[in-house]
Amino acid sequence: MFDTKPVSRRRFLSLAVAAAAAPAGLLISQQSFAADLPALSPDDPTAKSLGYVADSSKLDAKTQPAFKPGSVCAKCALFSGAAGAASGPCGIFAGKAVSAKGWCQAFAAKPA
């Protein structure tokens, strides 16, 4: 059932290289997947219910008193986009990309 003969050095090194490269391949596929997500529309029912805006600089603080300047999606714990990306996936809006400059009522600051 199991092969009990010793593994050659060449075979071991090829397996080690493949195992080391696997996480890099996963990161690349996740980044390309994130780039393929459609942008979240402010007209989406969930986006509306959470007061999502794609550009927080255009947000009226009177209509959203929970908004604090600087609390943008890129600084939210739910945002999983790459650092410096214009948009990325969000834990609240599955299958959609939110703007890194956006904001919604689910904002939770990333831990320092």
N, C-alpha and C positions, 0 to 999 in steps of 0.2 A: 504494500500500500504506500509506504513512504520510501523515498530513495535514501538509503543510508550511506552511500559513498560520499566522500568529502567533496565539498564545493571547491572548484579551482579558483585561484586568485583572480584570474581574468573574469570568470563568471561573477564572483563576488563584487568586483569593482564595477562591472556593468550594471548589476542590480543596485548598488549603492548610488551610482550616478542617476539612474532612473528614479530612484526613490527621492533623491535630493531635488530633482527637476520637477517632480509632480506638483508641489505646492506653487511653484512659479506658474505652471500651466493653469492651475485653478484661479490664481489671481488675474491672469490675463483674460480667462474666459469670463470671470465675474465683471471685469471692467468693460469688456466688449458687450456683455449682457446689459450692463447699466446704461451704456451708450445707446442701446437699441430700445430702451423704454420710451413710450410716448410721454410727452409732457402732460402734467396734470393741468386740467382746465379749471379756472376759478368757478366755472359753471357746474362742475361735477357736484352731485348732491352731498357727498361727504366733505368736499372742499368748502362748499357753502356753509354747511353746518358747523364747521370749525373756523370759519372766517379766514380761509386761506387767501393770501395775496401773493402774486409772483414777485413783486417788488415792494419790500417793506418800507422803502423811502416814500412811497406814495400812499401809505396807510394813514388814515385819519385816526389819531389817538383817541378822539372823542367817541368814535364808534366802536373801538376796541380798547377799553381801558386796561386790559391785561397786558397790552403791548408795552415793552420797555425798549428804548433805543438800543440797537446793537444785538437784539435777540433775533437773529436770522437763522434760517434753516441750516446753514453751514456750521453753526455753533450749537446745533441741537443734538442731543444724544440719540434721537431717532433717525437722523440723517446718516446714511452710510455711503455717501459719495466720496470720491477721492479728494484729498486736500487740494484746494485751488480749482476744482471743477466748477463749471457754471451751473450744473444740475446733477442730481443723483437720486437714488432710491430712498424712500422713507418708510419706516416701519408702520406708519399709519395708512399711507396710500399705496397699498400693494399693487405692483404692476405698473406704477406710474413714476415718472421722474419729477421731482419738485425743484424749483429754482433755488440755488444756494442763497440768493438774496431774498427769498420769500419768507413768510411767517404764517403761523396758524396758532390757534388757541392751545394746541397740544404741545407747544414748545417746552422742552425740558433741557436746561443747560447741560452741556457735556461736563463731566467731572474734571476738575483741574488736575 
